[in-house]
Amino acid sequence: MDLQLRKIAARHAKCYRSYKAYLSGFEDAQPSELFETEGHRIKAGWVTAVEMVQKRLLAADPEKAMVFSRLFQLESGSRCRRNEVIRLSMELHVSTANIYKWRESILDELLLAATQLDILQPF
């Protein structure tokens, strides 16, 4: 996949928690009110895409799911730094290069999910 597309996917994955918090304010809204703005539709779509990929990874490869969750702070607010990549590689007994390869494959899956949900139109 293109590097620019991966950057877009990484940015939206890192915003997952804030998007989720934003959308929680609309829980009582009527369905007709939900997609009034394009921004709301996009945020809801990326939340769905992240959850789809996370669910797929949990079923297929729990280690990759943990990497996804920790690298993109899906559950905690700590910022991902190089130390986190090193810590993950030590926990999982894999090289840091392998963690970065997994990150790329996760972002590719996220881009695929976003394209399937019609949030992203790469062509």
N, C-alpha and C positions, 0 to 999 in steps of 0.2 A: 504494500500500500504506500501511497504517497506520504512523505514526511509531514506536509502541511495538514493532511487529513488526520494523521496521528496526533498532531498538536491540538487540533480541534477536539478530538475525542478525549485526550488527556485533560484538557481544560474543563470540559463538561463533566468528566468523571470526578474531578477534584471538587466541582461545585455540587455534587450529588446531595450532600447533607443540607446545604443552603437551599437548593431547589426543593428538597423534601419538606423543609421547614416552611418555605413559601407556600407550597401547595397545601399544607395542613391548615392554613388559614381559609381555604376554600372548601372544607369538608361539608359544610352545611349549605353550600351554594346549589342552586338549581342547575341541572345539566346544560340548559341553554346559556347560562352565565359563565360556564367554565372555560369555554374556548373563544371568548370574545376577542382576546388579543393574541397576536402571533407569538409573543413572548411566553405567554402562559402555555400555549400548545407545545412550544419547543421545550420548555422546562419539564412539562409532564411527559413528553416523549423521551427525553434523555433519562428521566428517572425510571421509566419503564424499560428502556434499553439496558441501563445498568443492572436493574433487577433481573432482567432476562439472562444476561451474561453471567451474573453471579449465581443464579439458579443452575444454569447449564454447567458452570465450572464445578459447583458443589457436587453435582451428580457424576461428572466425568473425572475430575481431577481436584480433589480437596486441597492439595498443596498450592495449585495455581489460584484457587479461590482465596486462600489465605494471603497469597502475594497480592492479588487484586485488592483485597480489602485493606491491607496494610499500606501498600504503595499509594493508594488514592484516598486514604483516610475515610473510608466508607462508614466506619463505626466510631472512630475517635477523632478528636480535633487536632492531634499532633501533626506537625508538618513533616513531610517525608524528606529526609536528607540522605546523603550518601551513607551515613551510619546505619540507617534503617535497611538499606540494601545489603550492607555487610552483615548486619545482625540476622536478616532473613536467610542469607546464604549460609551462615554458620548454623542456624537452627535446622535448616532443611538439608544440610550437608551437600550443597551444590555450589558451583562457582558463581561469582558475581556476574560473569558474562551470561550464565544460564538464566539468572534472575532478569537481566535486561532482555534476553530473548523471549522469556515468558511474558514480560511487560509488552513487548511488541506484538506478540500473538494475541494477548488479551485485548490490546487496543484495536487490532484487526477484527476480532470478534465483536467488539463494541461498535465499530464502524459498520459492520455487516448488519447488526441488530438495528442501528439507527437508520440505515438505508431501507431495511425491511419495514420499519415503522413509518417511513416516508418523512423523517425529520431531516435527513441529509440527502442531498441529491448531488453526488460527486460528478455526474456527467451532464 
